[in-house]
């Protein structure tokens, strides 16, 4: 029986060392996963901010597109064409009287 005690006594330090090494490896893996998790969370937050910014830009471009469309329709009207012809080209209707301002 003394022998069994000695054999069991000899294996006990080996088990402690093995358990310590296994615990150390598990701890290292846990720390590594936690660090990667924090990094991934930061990346997700950055992407969410980028998505919000891009959505705001899309909305601005939609508004701009609507304004351009309205302006395009306005340009097609006869009144707008007449106004531009008067201002830019100096055209007038037949029989229309123009007054010039004297700068004295």
C-alpha positions in Angstrom: 0.0 0.0 0.0 2.9 2.3 0.6 3.7 2.0 -3.0 0.3 3.2 -4.2 0.6 6.2 -2.0 4.0 7.0 -3.5 2.7 6.6 -7.1 -0.3 8.7 -6.4 1.9 11.3 -4.6 4.2 11.4 -7.6 1.4 12.0 -10.1 -0.2 14.7 -8.2 2.4 17.4 -9.0 2.2 16.4 -12.7 -1.5 16.9 -12.6 -1.1 20.3 -11.0 1.3 21.4 -13.7 -0.9 20.0 -16.4 -4.0 21.8 -15.0 -2.0 25.0 -14.7 -0.9 24.8 -18.3 -4.4 24.0 -19.5 -5.8 26.9 -17.5 -3.2 29.2 -18.8 -4.0 28.2 -22.4 -7.7 28.7 -21.8 -7.1 32.1 -20.2 -5.0 33.2 -23.2 -7.7 32.1 -25.6 -10.3 33.9 -23.6 -8.2 37.1 -23.6 -7.6 36.8 -27.3 -11.3 36.4 -28.0 -12.2 39.3 -25.8 -9.7 41.6 -27.5 -11.0 40.6 -31.0 -14.5 41.1 -29.8 -13.7 44.7 -28.7 -12.0 45.4 -32.0 -15.0 44.0 -34.0 -17.4 46.1 -31.9 -15.4 49.2 -32.7 -15.5 48.3 -36.4 -19.3 47.8 -36.3 -19.8 51.2 -34.6 -17.6 52.8 -37.3 -19.6 51.1 -40.1 -22.9 52.3 -38.5 -21.6 55.9 -38.4 -20.5 55.5 -42.0 -23.9 54.1 -43.0 -25.7 57.1 -41.4 -23.4 59.5 -43.2 -24.0 57.9 -46.5 -27.8 57.8 -45.9 -27.7 61.5 -45.2 -25.8 62.1 -48.5 -28.3 60.0 -50.4 -31.1 62.1 -49.0 -29.3 65.3 -50.0 -28.8 64.0 -53.5 -32.5 63.0 -53.8 -33.5 66.6 -52.8 -31.0 68.0 -55.3 -32.3 65.7 -58.0 -35.9 66.9 -57.3 -34.8 70.5 -57.5 -33.0 69.8 -60.8 -36.2 68.1 -62.1 -38.3 71.0 -61.1 -35.9 73.5 -62.7 -35.9 71.4 -65.8 -39.7 71.6 -66.0 -39.5 75.4 -65.3 -37.0 75.9 -68.1 -39.5 74.3 -70.5 -42.2 76.9 -69.9 -42.8 79.7 -72.4 -42.6 82.4 -69.7 -39.1 81.3 -68.6 -37.9 81.2 -72.2 -39.2 84.8 -72.8 -37.6 86.1 -69.7 -34.2 84.6 -70.6 -34.6 86.0 -74.2 -35.3 89.5 -72.8 -32.5 89.5 -70.2 -29.7 87.7 -71.9 -30.3 88.3 -75.6 -32.2 91.7 -75.4 -35.0 90.4 -77.6 -38.4 92.2 -77.6 -41.8 91.8 -79.2 -42.7 93.8 -82.3 -44.2 97.1 -81.4 -42.9 96.9 -77.8 -41.4 100.2 -76.6 -38.1 100.1 -74.7 -36.9 102.9 -72.5 -33.3 103.5 -71.9 -32.1 105.2 -68.7 -29.9 108.2 -69.0 -27.0 108.2 -66.7 -26.2 111.9 -66.0 
